[in-house]
Amino acid sequence: MSWKNQSGGPWGSGPRGPWGSGPSSSGPTPPDIEDLIRRSQDRLRTMLPGSLGGKGIILILALVMGGWLLSGFYRVQPDEQGVVLRFGKYVYTTQPGLNYHWPYPVETVLTPKVTTINTISVGMRLGEDARRGTSVMRDVPEESLMLTGDENIVDVDFSVFWRIANAEQYLFNVQNPEGTIKAVAESAMREVIGRTNIQPILTGARQGIETGVQDLMQRTLDSYKAGVQITQVQMQKVDPPSQVIDAFRDVQAARADAERAQNEAQTYANRVLPEARGEASRIDNAAQAYRERTVVEARGQAARFLKVFDEYQKAKDVTRERMYLETMERVLGGVDKVMIDPGATSGQGQGVIPVLPLADTFRRPPAQGTQPQGATR
């Protein structure tokens, strides 16, 4: 007997189970999946353009066109410039802010960063240390070894700092801007180093070399219309080649010693020469004064002689006697005198006339044990 008998089975009629008053089928029935699918298909057919007619097609096209036009809005950041291309050709440049261009594929926009300072290193590379697992700077000899003006070799590592000055020229005039800048930097540095001797390069000519390389790079890139501005060239390391660096250091030490000795000699000369010049000037002034004094005295004596000669012409005997007396007074005035009378021979004095030494009376008495000055022998 089938359990699905609509009459209720052997337990009588009605919707009962085999246990009489068992569970009834009057509760909610599960949804029909096929019915749900059919209803969804009906609703989808009502939304198709065929059911809406021409107005539906126009509405959908308007929505699509509006979305396409709205996609033309774009924002340029403060450190960028917007370069608008129309079918791949440059049209114009926009400034930072919200801007609009014809949507793709009519126009597209490129936004390079024009205020960022970029760095390119020549002669050195940043590599990984396998042992320590850290980044290290390694030398690149094929870029850093350069020939100087006096035919020496020097190892130069330097960095170039640059930024975009003209976004249009930077994007379209040079195919590989960074590679071009690096090649121009290496070429300019080799040219400036080739005009300079090695000694100034290793000592005090770095600033002049950096300025010369920067100017030469800027002129070259401007001739290419690369749209790049070189802000700084900085020399990181300037050394002789590693094979001869010890010999160069010895030469540098010898030159430093020679320069120190020259400075000491110059210091000594700066001290001695002024003293010698002052002494020479003093001697010259003294000679001039002596000459002036001698000339004046000679002129005075000549004038006095002329005066005496005039008087002599007037009275020769009187003048002769006066000159004799003045001369004897001048000669005998400072010596001790002894008077001898040839007629007075009697006595022990044998004609010596005692003279009262009035000059010795006013002199200071000599110390004990010393002979008085002017003692008569």
JOJORA-V601644 format. One record per run of one state. SS is the DSSP state (hx for helix, st for strand, lp for the rest). FROM is the first residue (numbers start at 1). TO is the last residue. If there is no record, write none. Layout:
# JOJORA-V601644
ss = (SS:SS)
from = (FROM:FROM)
to = (TO:TO)
This chain:
# JOJORA-V601644
ss = (lp:hx:lp:hx:lp:hx:lp:hx:lp:st:lp:st:lp:st:lp:st:lp:st:lp:st:lp:st:lp:st:lp:hx:st:lp:st:lp:hx:lp:hx:lp:hx:lp:hx:lp:st:lp:hx:lp:hx:lp:st:lp:st:lp:hx:lp)
from = (1:9:12:33:48:49:53:54:71:73:77:80:87:89:95:97:101:107:114:118:123:124:129:135:140:141:145:148:153:165:167:173:177:195:198:203:206:225:228:241:245:315:316:333:339:341:352:354:358:362)
to = (8:11:32:47:48:52:53:70:72:76:79:86:88:94:96:100:106:113:117:122:123:128:134:139:140:144:147:152:164:166:172:176:194:197:202:205:224:227:240:244:314:315:332:338:340:351:353:357:361:377)
